[in-house]
């Protein structure tokens, strides 16, 4: 798309195995088994140490030298999974492979299928390689692997089909013509958000007239929503491109291209586009958006006129920057690892209309020079770069916090904006106390 600059720099971000930090909370009957080296295990222990000590629903299978020359990994992997089943009794196990497995060309797909057949429950292989992916894209891989568990027809339709089949055997009786109900589209919100966030969005849509709104993924494997050619899918996260492409290709569903429900402006447009598709009156949305902006006014006073720069880390940069422009912020540069123009079309059009400079795959060394020229009031970046930039005198916000925080919908807008104002208030307080 015109207006986007590309630098093809290195990815300064965590690898996709970090996504287990929020996925294991959402899917309460699952277990995530990460297969990798001691280095990968060390990363999980240091980055997610609190969750490890909390006895969370994920673990690590460390590759040893003997595994590299083994003719098959099925035996070793099976013994580890047996321990997981005995302790956790999950309904599904995700075997997440790291870049080490990909580099060594280890094929675990056959092993997972054999173990799944032996245990008679799903053991799903998902690639979480960090060679060409970032940490939020781990969710994309997991949701894509879960799609086969989304039924294509409702239980009621199944029962009607079975009833019609049974009548075929009664030739002497006059066949009654079944009364067919009109086939209605169903709405599915796609994204591993918290239960509270999903319920808030469902409540907003219910007030507008949509009573039945499903969420994918559900916490229970047996309760995954129906996705078929009549389904309307509304993505909640901007990094689910493989999942959305598979839904379009294999299920024939309609995927809405709209703003993501992040910030009052994004949430309002998200709800309006859904209402437009289902031909529902959305006049209430504007008043709800106006009310939310009024509640944010004390925070907006601190943000207006500020210069903010995104270095690129978690693929949330586009909707976050769009929200900040609505707050009166000047985005001096929007760096992001990837730009998927199809699913991000609405976000891109909004940002480019406001002449926000977008750089795909930014080169940090070039960015460092631009930082010195821009002198931004706040830099949103990954953990690895925050402390060095703080030491240089810049204010920073951790981009990884946005993936864990509840930032979707009208209700969470106050928490979202405070994630930008908090580091500015901290700096202001330090200056008031004589810190230079």
Secondary structure, DSSP 8 states (H G I E B T S, - for coil): -TTEEE------S--GGGGHHHHHHH-TTEEEEEEE-HHHHHHHHHHTHHHHHTT-SEEEEE--HHHHH-S-SHHHHHHHHHHHHHHH--SEEEEEE-HHHHHTT---HHHHHHHHHHHTS-EEEEE--SSS--TTHHHHHHHHHHGGGS-SS-HHHHHHHHHHHHHTT--SS------------EEEEES---HHHHHHHHHHHHHHT---EEEES-SSGGG----STTEEEEESSTT-HHHHHHIIIII--EE-----SBHHHHHHHHHHHHHHHTT---HHHHHHHHHHHHHTHHHHHHHTT-EEEE---SS-HHHHHHHHHHTT-EEEEEEES---TTTTHHHHHHHHHTT--EEES--HHHHHHHHHHH--SEEEE-HHHHHHHHHTT--EEETTHHHHS--BTTTTHHHHHHHHHHHHHHHHHHHHTT--
